[in-house]
Amino acid sequence: MKRLTLLTLAASALALTACASLAPYGPQAGPNGQGYAEQRIESNRFRVTYRGVGAPGPVADMALLRAADLTVQTGFDWFEVTQRWTDGRRDSAGGVRPSVSIGAGSSRYGRYSSSGVGVGVGLNLSGPQPTSTALEVVMGNGPTPDRPEVYDARDVQMTLRGRR
């Protein structure tokens, strides 16, 4: 009976976590809402931020998509990511991460002694967590430079919109 209750509790928690997910691509609704926001720094330099819920990968994709859309809207062909932050940390993974811990110990009481080893696995039942990606991008025209952080804006638009 205890096992059935535990399984029911776990299934309920997982069902609740499925309710919170990444909102559809669009502008940020309010200061803590999901979506994109941008700030012009120079005529061809912007900071693009995307806030979402869930894994950092899809949120980072939405930030790249917004950078691509902004690049095309402002009349440029390509953009280069010069700085990237995830959850406020530069070039970090961010998001929800599982945890594993290992411990060992021993004790002695009179002529009795014991020792043991334990393994624990952290389980987050609070559901998908808010995450954000911020990109500083510089935009340009002409042939796309051959550097790892340079993206052809129209290719990014087609690729990321085609996957959704």
C-alpha positions as CSV (number, residue, x, y, z in Angstrom):
1,M,0.0,0.0,0.0
2,K,2.8,2.4,0.9
3,R,4.4,1.7,-2.5
4,L,1.2,2.5,-4.4
5,T,0.8,5.8,-2.4
6,L,4.4,6.7,-3.2
7,L,3.9,6.0,-6.9
8,T,0.7,8.0,-7.0
9,L,2.4,10.9,-5.3
10,A,5.3,10.8,-7.8
11,A,2.9,10.6,-10.8
12,S,0.9,13.5,-9.5
13,A,4.1,15.6,-9.0
14,L,5.2,14.8,-12.6
15,A,1.8,15.7,-14.0
16,L,1.9,19.1,-12.2
17,T,5.4,19.8,-13.6
18,A,4.1,19.2,-17.1
19,C,1.8,22.2,-16.7
20,A,4.7,24.7,-16.7
21,S,6.4,24.9,-20.0
22,L,8.1,27.3,-22.4
23,A,5.5,29.8,-23.7
24,P,5.2,30.4,-27.5
25,Y,7.8,32.6,-29.1
26,G,6.9,36.3,-28.5
27,P,7.8,39.5,-26.7
28,Q,8.2,39.4,-22.9
29,A,4.9,40.0,-21.1
30,G,5.9,41.9,-17.9
31,P,9.2,42.1,-16.0
32,N,9.2,38.5,-15.0
33,G,7.2,37.0,-17.9
34,Q,8.4,34.7,-20.6
35,G,9.5,36.0,-24.0
36,Y,12.1,38.2,-25.6
37,A,13.4,41.7,-24.9
38,E,16.2,43.6,-26.6
39,Q,18.2,46.7,-26.0
40,R,20.1,48.6,-28.7
41,I,23.7,49.3,-27.6
42,E,25.0,50.8,-30.9
43,S,23.5,51.0,-34.4
44,N,24.6,47.4,-35.1
45,R,24.9,46.0,-31.6
46,F,22.1,44.7,-29.4
47,R,21.6,42.7,-26.2
48,V,18.9,40.1,-26.7
49,T,17.3,38.4,-23.7
50,Y,14.9,35.5,-23.7
51,R,13.2,34.3,-20.5
52,G,11.5,31.0,-20.4
53,V,10.6,27.9,-18.3
54,G,12.3,24.6,-18.6
55,A,15.6,23.4,-20.1
56,P,18.1,26.0,-21.0
57,G,18.5,24.7,-24.6
58,P,15.1,25.6,-26.0
59,V,15.4,29.0,-24.3
60,A,18.8,29.6,-25.9
61,D,17.3,28.7,-29.3
62,M,14.6,31.3,-28.8
63,A,17.2,33.9,-28.0
64,L,19.1,33.0,-31.2
65,L,15.8,33.2,-33.2
66,R,15.1,36.7,-31.8
67,A,18.6,37.8,-32.7
68,A,18.1,36.5,-36.2
69,D,14.7,38.2,-36.5
70,L,16.1,41.5,-35.2
71,T,19.1,41.2,-37.6
72,V,16.7,40.9,-40.6
73,Q,14.4,43.6,-39.3
74,T,17.2,46.1,-39.0
75,G,18.5,45.4,-42.5
76,F,21.5,43.2,-41.8
77,D,22.5,39.7,-43.1
78,W,24.3,38.0,-40.3
79,F,25.0,38.4,-36.6
80,E,27.9,37.4,-34.3
81,V,27.4,36.5,-30.6
82,T,30.1,38.4,-28.8
83,Q,28.9,37.5,-25.3
84,R,26.5,34.9,-23.9
85,W,24.9,34.5,-20.5
86,T,22.7,31.8,-19.2
87,D,20.8,32.4,-15.9
88,G,23.0,35.5,-15.3
89,R,26.2,33.6,-15.6
90,R,28.6,34.1,-18.5
91,D,28.8,31.0,-20.8
92,S,27.3,28.7,-18.3
93,A,24.9,25.8,-18.5
94,G,22.2,27.1,-16.2
95,G,18.8,25.4,-15.7
96,V,17.9,22.4,-13.6
97,R,20.6,19.9,-13.0
98,P,20.3,16.5,-11.2
99,S,22.6,15.9,-8.2
100,V,24.2,12.8,-6.9
101,S,26.0,12.4,-3.6
102,I,28.2,9.6,-2.2
103,G,29.1,9.3,1.5
104,A,31.0,6.9,3.8
105,G,31.4,6.7,7.5
106,S,32.2,4.5,10.4
107,S,31.6,4.5,14.1
108,R,32.8,2.6,17.1
109,Y,31.0,2.1,20.4
110,G,32.8,-0.1,22.9
111,R,33.7,-3.3,21.2
112,Y,31.1,-2.8,18.4
113,S,32.0,-1.0,15.2
114,S,30.1,-0.3,12.1
115,S,30.8,1.3,8.7
116,G,28.7,2.0,5.7
117,V,28.6,3.6,2.3
118,G,25.6,5.4,0.9
119,V,24.5,6.9,-2.4
120,G,21.9,9.5,-2.7
121,V,20.2,10.9,-5.8
122,G,18.5,14.3,-5.7
123,L,15.1,14.5,-7.2
124,N,13.5,17.9,-8.0
125,L,9.7,17.7,-7.9
126,S,9.2,21.4,-8.0
127,G,8.8,21.3,-11.8
128,P,10.5,23.2,-14.6
129,Q,12.4,26.2,-13.4
130,P,12.7,29.7,-15.0
131,T,15.8,30.2,-17.1
132,S,17.1,32.9,-19.3
133,T,19.6,33.5,-22.1
134,A,21.1,36.8,-22.9
135,L,23.2,37.4,-26.0
136,E,25.2,40.4,-27.0
137,V,25.2,40.5,-30.8
138,V,27.0,42.5,-33.5
139,M,25.3,42.6,-36.9
140,G,26.8,42.9,-40.3
141,N,26.1,42.8,-44.1
142,G,27.7,40.9,-46.9
143,P,29.2,37.4,-46.9
144,T,28.9,35.7,-43.5
145,P,32.3,35.6,-41.8
146,D,33.7,32.1,-41.1
147,R,33.8,32.2,-37.3
148,P,32.0,29.8,-34.9
149,E,29.8,32.4,-33.2
150,V,28.7,34.1,-36.5
151,Y,25.2,33.1,-37.8
152,D,23.5,33.7,-41.1
153,A,20.2,35.3,-39.9
154,R,17.9,33.8,-42.5
155,D,19.4,30.3,-42.0
156,V,18.7,30.6,-38.3
157,Q,15.2,31.7,-38.9
158,M,14.5,28.8,-41.3
159,T,16.2,26.2,-39.1
160,L,14.6,27.2,-35.8
161,R,11.1,27.9,-37.2
162,G,11.2,24.7,-39.1
163,R,11.8,22.6,-35.9
164,R,8.8,24.1,-34.0
